[in-house]
Amino acid sequence: MYRFLTTPRWWGINVFVLLAIPFCLYMGTWQLGRFEDRVDAHQAAEQRPEAAAREQAAPLAELLPVDKETSGRQARATGTYGEQFLVPGRELDGETGAYVLTLLRTADGKALPVVRGWLPDGAAAPAPPAGEVTVTGALQASESPSGKGVHRTGGLPEGQVGIISAASLVNLVPDDVYDAWVTLTDSPTGLTPVPASAPAGTGLDLKAFQNLGYTGEWFVFAGFVLFMWFRLFRREAEAARDQALGLSETGA
């Protein structure tokens, strides 16, 4: 009755099913793992500011380049303050203001962008201290034009920049600029400390939930393949049974 399973057509169907179902299950499991990795990274990023505050600051050179492991770590650098800029359109505690960004010229001849703090719109930024200083703050990766919290990238008045990155500062200062920045742990009087932001790729954003959605899709695909195989099998089995009973397609 099930002799049809040995035909070349059904050999092809069976081979396809035997390959498709494990593949779909593997892809679904892989997408689920991607989602779980993002959840773990998100939880670690939320705990990192508290853990970083208890860590001893490390020299800046030891933490570069910035990655998911070093982002948010306490970095220490020594130099003299130079040019100062405002980064407008930044929110803190529900209020809109600007970051006070001052470049720290280090002994290696490069400038480190330092966010000394946040101030509300209309307030005057305090001048940086003169002479050599040692700063300690949370290390951050350079922002991108599409980064969270970036509101404007061009057409700003003199003395303002839209994003904190070497690319946006290299044409404004004579020095090479680090592809990173720090936000001071303790801001001077008149400024509010800016908390470190989570590194890119660690938030539960739309992409993370896309991974979860793809997980469901791959498992549905595996179920659909099995359902279609069973449906074809039942139809062929019924046809074979009718033929064995001597029934024609017209039921005569």
N, C-alpha and C positions, 0 to 999 in steps of 0.2 A: 504493500500500500504506500510505503514511503520511499519506493524505488526512485522517485523523481529527485531525491536528495543527491543521488549519484550522477546526475546529468551535469555536463559542463556549465550550464547556466547556473545551477545551484552551487556548484563548486565555487564559481566566481562570487556569488552572493555571500556564501559562508565565509570565504576568505576576507571579503570586504568588511563584514560584521566583526569578525575576530580581530581585525586590525583597527577598525574605527572606534569600537567601544573602549579598549584600553587607551587609545590616543585621547579620546574625549575626557576620560577620567583623569589621565595624567595632566592635561591642560587645565582642567577644573581644579585639581589639587595644586598645581603651580600658581594659578591666579589666587587661590585662597591663601597660599603661602605669602604671596606678594602683599595681600591685604593685612595679614597678621604681622608681617615685617613693618608695615607702616604704622600699625597700632602700637607695636613695641617701640618704634622710633618716636612716635608722638608722646607716649608715656615717659620715655627717657628724656625727651626734650623738655617736658613740663617739670621734671625733677631736677634737670641740670642746673638752672639758676641757683637753687638752694645748695646743691652740692658744690657748685663752682665758688659760691661765696665762702665756703669753708676751706677751699683749696688754697695752697700757697701760690702766689703769682709766679709764673715762669717767664723767663726772658722771651721777648717777642720772636726772636729768631728760631727758638725751639718749637714754636707752635705753627710756623708757616710751612707750606701753604695751608690756608684754612679749609677744613673739611668738616664732616659731620661729627668727628671725634673732638676736634679742637675748637669748633664754634661754640662760643659761650664761655670758654676757659678764661681764667684770669691771666692777662698778659701784662708784662712790665717793660717799659721803654724809657730811655733817658734822652733828652735833647733840649732844644730851645724852641719856644713857640714862634710861629711866623704868621702867615696870612690867616685871616679869619673870615668865615662865610656863614650865612644863614641858609638853612634848608627849610623852606616854608612848607605849609600844608601838612604838618605832622600833628597827629592827635595824641593826647595823653590825658587819661582820666576824663574822657569825654569833652575836652577842650581842644581847640585848634590853636596851634602856635608854630614855633620853628625850633629846629635843633641849632645849637651853636657849635659850628664845626671849625676847629682850629688845627692847622697843620703843625706837627711837631717835627722839626728837623733833627734827625738822629746823626750819630757819629759816622755812619756809613754813607752819608750824603743823600739819603732818601728821606721823603717826608711821610709821616704817618698821620692820616686823618684821625682826629680825636674829637668825639662828640662830648663836649664838656657839660652839656645839659640841655634842657628844654626851657623855653620861655614863652609866655603868651604873646599873641599878636599885639603889636604896638609898644612892647617893652623894649628897653635898650639893652643890648648885650654887653656884659662886663668885659673889659679888656683882659687879655691873658696876662699872667705874671711874666716879668722879665727875668732873664738869666736862665741858667740850666735848671731843669725840673725833671723829676721822675714821676711818670704817670702809671697808674694801675687801673685796669678796666677790663670789661668783657670783650673778647675778641669776636669780630663779626666779619663775614665775607662781604665783598663789594656787592652793592645792589645792582640790579638790572633795571632797564626802563619799564619792564612789566612787573617788577617786584611789588610785593604787598606794601602799601603805605606810601608809595611813590605817586605823587599827584601831578607834578609838572616836570618836564625835562628841558624845555626850551623857552625862549622869550622872557627870561627873568631879568630883573634889574641887576645892575652891577653890584657885586658883593653877595649874590645869592646863587645857589646851585640847586638843581632839582633832585639829583640822586647822589649818593655817597659812593663814588667809585673812582679808580685811577683814570678811567677814560674821560670822566667829566671834569677832572681837575688838572690833567696833564697840560692842557693848553692855558691854564690860568696861573700856574706857578712855574718857576724856573727849574725846580727839582723833579727828579723821578719820584713817583708816588707809589707807596705800597698798595698792592691789590688786596687791601684789608683795612679795617678801621676798628677802633676801640671806643666803647662808651664808658666814661668814668664811673667808678663805683661811688665816689663822693664828689658831688658837684660843688663849685664855689657858691658863695652867697648870691642869691638872686636867680639861680638856676635850679631846676628840678632834675634829679638823675633820670636818665633814660634807661629803662630795663632792656636787657638783651633780648633779641628776638630769636625765635626758633630757627635753626638752619633749614634751608630749602629741602623739600622732599620729606619732611618729617611730620607734616600736618595731616589731619584727616580731611583732606580736600576732596574735590569732585573726582580727581584721578584715583584716589584711594577707594572710593565707593564704586568707581568703574570696575576696579579689580574684583570687588565683591559681586557686582552684576555679571561680569564675565564668568565668574565661578558658577553661578546658577545656570548661565546659558550653556556652558560645556556639559554640565550634568544633564540638562534637558536634552541636548543633542544625543547623548549616550542613550537616554531613555527612548528617544524618538527612533533611533536606529534599531533598538531591540523591538519596539512596538511594530515597526514596519516589517521586520523579519518575521515576527509572529503572525502578522496579518497575511503576508505572502504565503507563509507555510500553511496556514489554515485554509486559504483559498485553494492551494495546490492539493492539500490533503482531501478536501471536499470533492474536488474535481476527480481525483484518483479513486475515491470511494464510489462516486457516481458511475465512473467508467467500469469499476469492478462489478457493480450491480447491474450493468447493462443498460443504464439510463442514458438517453440522448440529451443533447443540450435543450431540446424542446420539451423534454419530460415524457416522450412517448415510450 
